[in-house]
Amino acid sequence: MQEAGIFRKEDSIALPVAVVLHLGVAALLVLQPVRDEVVQIPQRMSVSLATEVGLEATAPDPASESSAAIAPVLGEELAPDNTEAPTEAAPDTTPTPPPVNVTRSNTTTPTPPARDRSRPDRTRPKPSPSPARAAERGGGSRIGDDFLPGQGSSTTTTETRAPAATFGRRERASLASAITRQLRRHWTAPNGVDADKLVSTVSWKLNQNGSLRGSPTCRTDPGSITASNKPQAGLHCDRAIRAVRRAAPFKLPEQFYSRWDDLEWTFDRRL
């Protein structure tokens, strides 16, 4: 008995076709054009976290407390007046005809009925109630002349300005940051052995516009002076005073002037 062939006639045709198709796909993948588009890498973004909070005045001329808004109390509404004004008949403006001589006869002429000259569509305007009558009924204007807008919530004062800003921990930290920021740009610590251990304290007074009032004074902490940095102690104080003079006039919130009119600041390497 003759053995059947391993490949049928259909297989002998399909196999070369499949090989050719696979080779064609591989050639397309190898020979595909190179893309000219270049993926751009985004540039690095610098992010800084703000640690200082700026102070802003809540009012140009603050008050310790401010009055609350006060509006007049509304009374009962006026009851509608159902009494209608009497209808006034329009005056008769028809001219009276001249007398006519009529010859008497036995025939009686019928008298025409009188014409009703009233105008029901015309009524007198309803008079407005007088202010005294309105006051008696509890009505009147919804907003009186004594209306007070107010700015705060106090009922014990007549001040209507914005209340003064409070000075708490947050405001204290913000004020310190504002002063340090203005001093730091003018401060340069001296160099030398153990010079970074020196600590000086400067005292100065300011006017309300931020300018200096008098001359600043400086003292160096004795505990920060060593045998190596003692020659630099005087220079450390001089540069601290120079920083204060160059920073003036200081730009600080005017509503907190009582908190920064007399300052004492510490100068060291870490300012």
C-alpha positions in Angstrom: 0.0 0.0 0.0 1.4 3.4 -1.0 2.0 5.7 1.9 0.2 9.1 1.8 2.5 12.1 1.3 3.4 14.2 4.3 2.3 17.4 2.6 -0.8 17.8 0.6 -0.9 19.8 -2.6 -2.6 22.7 -0.8 0.0 22.8 1.9 2.8 22.9 -0.6 1.4 26.2 -1.9 0.3 27.8 1.4 3.7 27.3 3.1 5.8 29.3 0.6 3.1 32.1 0.6 3.2 32.3 4.4 7.0 32.5 4.5 7.0 35.3 1.9 4.4 37.3 3.9 6.4 36.9 7.1 9.5 38.1 5.3 7.7 41.1 3.9 6.4 42.1 7.3 9.9 41.8 8.8 11.3 44.0 5.9 8.7 46.7 6.6 9.7 46.8 10.2 13.4 47.1 9.4 13.1 49.5 6.6 10.4 51.9 8.1 11.6 55.6 8.1 13.1 57.0 11.2 10.9 59.6 12.9 12.5 63.1 13.0 10.3 64.2 15.9 12.3 64.6 19.1 10.6 64.3 22.4 11.4 67.5 24.4 12.1 66.9 28.0 10.4 69.5 30.2 12.8 71.9 31.9 13.3 71.7 35.6 10.9 73.9 37.5 12.2 75.7 40.6 9.7 75.9 43.5 10.3 77.9 46.6 8.2 77.6 49.7 7.3 81.0 51.3 8.0 81.1 55.0 7.2 84.8 55.5 3.8 86.2 55.6 3.4 89.9 54.6 1.5 92.2 56.9 -1.3 94.4 55.4 -3.2 97.1 57.1 -6.9 96.4 57.7 -7.7 100.1 57.8 -5.9 103.4 57.1 -7.0 104.7 60.5 -8.0 101.8 62.7 -10.1 102.0 65.9 -10.0 99.7 68.9 -13.6 98.7 68.2 -16.3 99.7 65.8 -20.0 100.1 66.0 -22.3 97.6 64.5 -24.7 98.5 61.7 -28.0 99.9 63.2 -31.2 100.2 61.2 -34.5 101.7 62.3 -37.1 99.2 63.6 -39.9 98.7 61.2 -43.4 99.3 62.5 -46.7 97.7 61.4 -47.5 98.2 57.8 -50.2 100.7 57.0 -53.6 99.1 56.8 -55.3 99.8 53.4 -57.8 102.6 53.6 -61.1 101.3 52.3 -62.8 104.6 52.6 -63.2 105.9 49.1 -63.3 109.6 48.4 -66.7 110.8 47.2 -67.0 111.2 43.5 -67.2 114.8 42.5 -69.3 115.6 39.5 -67.7 117.5 36.8 -68.9 121.1 36.5 -71.5 121.8 33.8 -69.8 123.8 31.3 -72.6 123.8 28.7 -73.7 127.3 27.8 -77.2 128.3 28.7 -79.2 128.8 25.5 -80.9 132.2 25.1 -84.7 132.4 25.7 -86.9 131.7 22.8 -90.3 133.1 22.3 -92.7 130.2 21.8 -96.3 130.6 20.9 -98.5 129.0 23.4 -100.6 126.3 22.1 -102.6 123.6 23.6 -99.9 121.0 22.8 -97.6 120.3 25.8 -94.0 119.9 25.0 -92.4 117.0 26.9 -89.5 118.0 29.1 -86.3 116.0 28.2 -84.6 114.1 31.1 -81.7 115.8 32.8 -78.3 114.7 31.5 -76.0 112.9 34.0 -72.8 114.8 33.6 -70.9 112.9 36.2 -67.7 111.0 35.2 -67.5 107.8 37.1 -64.1 107.1 35.6 -62.8 110.3 37.2 -62.1 110.1 40.9 -60.2 112.4 43.2 -56.7 111.1 43.9 -56.4 109.6 47.3 -54.5 112.0 49.6 -51.3 110.7 51.1 -51.3 110.3 54.9 -49.5 113.0 56.8 -46.2 112.2 58.5 -47.9 112.6 61.9 -50.6 110.1 60.9 -48.0 107.7 59.5 -46.0 107.9 62.8 -49.2 107.2 64.8 -49.8 104.0 62.7 -46.1 102.9 63.0 -45.2 103.3 59.4 -42.8 105.6 57.5 -39.6 105.2 55.7 -37.8 101.8 55.8 -34.4 103.5 56.2 -34.3 106.4 58.5 -32.0 109.4 58.5 -30.2 108.0 61.5 -29.1 104.8 59.8 -25.5 103.9 60.8 -23.6 101.5 58.4 -21.1 100.5 61.0 -17.9 98.5 60.4 -17.7 96.1 63.4 -20.0 94.4 65.9 -19.7 96.6 69.0 -22.9 98.1 70.5 -21.0 100.2 73.2 -19.3 102.7 70.9 -20.3 105.2 68.1 -17.1 104.6 66.1 -17.8 103.5 62.6 -14.3 103.0 61.4 -12.7 99.5 60.8 -11.5 97.9 64.0 -7.8 97.8 64.7 -5.8 94.8 63.6 -5.0 92.3 66.3 -1.3 91.5 67.0 -0.9 87.8 67.7 1.7 85.1 67.2 1.3 85.1 63.4 1.7 88.9 63.2 4.7 88.9 65.5 6.5 86.3 63.3 5.6 88.2 60.2 7.0 91.4 61.6 10.2 89.7 62.7 10.6 88.2 59.2 10.1 91.7 57.5 12.8 93.3 59.7 15.3 90.5 59.2 14.7 90.5 55.5 15.5 94.2 55.3 18.6 93.9 57.5 20.0 90.8 55.8 20.7 92.5 52.5 23.1 95.0 54.2 24.7 92.6 56.7 28.2 91.1 56.2 29.8 89.3 59.0 33.6 89.6 59.4 35.9 86.7 58.6 38.5 85.2 60.8 39.2 82.5 63.3 36.1 81.9 65.5 34.5 85.0 63.9 31.3 83.0 63.2 30.9 82.7 67.0 30.5 86.4 67.6 27.0 87.7 68.6 26.2 91.4 68.7 22.9 93.1 69.7 22.0 96.4 68.2 19.3 98.8 69.7 17.7 101.6 67.7 14.5 103.6 67.6 12.4 104.4 64.5 10.0 107.2 63.6 6.5 106.4 62.2 7.8 106.7 58.6 10.5 104.1 59.3 13.5 106.5 59.6 16.0 106.3 62.4 15.4 108.4 65.5 18.7 108.9 67.1 21.9 106.7 66.7 21.9 102.9 67.1 23.9 101.4 69.9 25.7 98.0 69.9 27.1 95.5 72.4 28.8 92.2 71.8 27.9 89.2 73.9 30.9 88.5 76.2 30.2 84.8 76.0 30.7 84.8 72.2 34.2 86.4 72.5 37.2 84.1 72.4 41.0 84.7 72.4 40.9 84.1 68.6 38.0 86.4 67.6 38.5 89.2 70.1 40.2 91.4 67.5 37.1 91.0 65.3 34.5 91.9 68.1 34.7 95.7 67.4 34.4 95.2 63.6 31.4 92.9 64.2 29.5 95.7 66.0 30.5 98.3 63.5 29.1 96.2 60.6 25.9 95.5 62.5 25.3 99.2 63.1 26.1 99.9 59.4 23.5 97.4 58.3 20.8 99.1 60.4 21.7 102.5 59.0 21.6 101.3 55.4 18.3 99.5 55.9 16.6 102.6 57.0 14.0 103.8 56.3 12.3 100.5 57.2 9.1 99.6 55.4 6.9 98.2 58.1 3.1 98.1 58.7 2.0 101.4 60.2 -0.9 100.0 62.2 1.7 98.1 64.3 4.0 101.1 64.9 3.8 100.6 68.7 5.4 97.2 68.2 8.5 98.4 66.2 9.2 101.9 67.3 11.9 100.7 69.7 13.9 97.6 68.4 16.7 95.4 69.6 18.1 92.9 67.1 20.7 90.1 67.3 23.4 89.9 64.6 25.3 86.7 64.0 26.5 84.6 61.1 23.1 83.1 60.6 21.1 86.4 60.2 
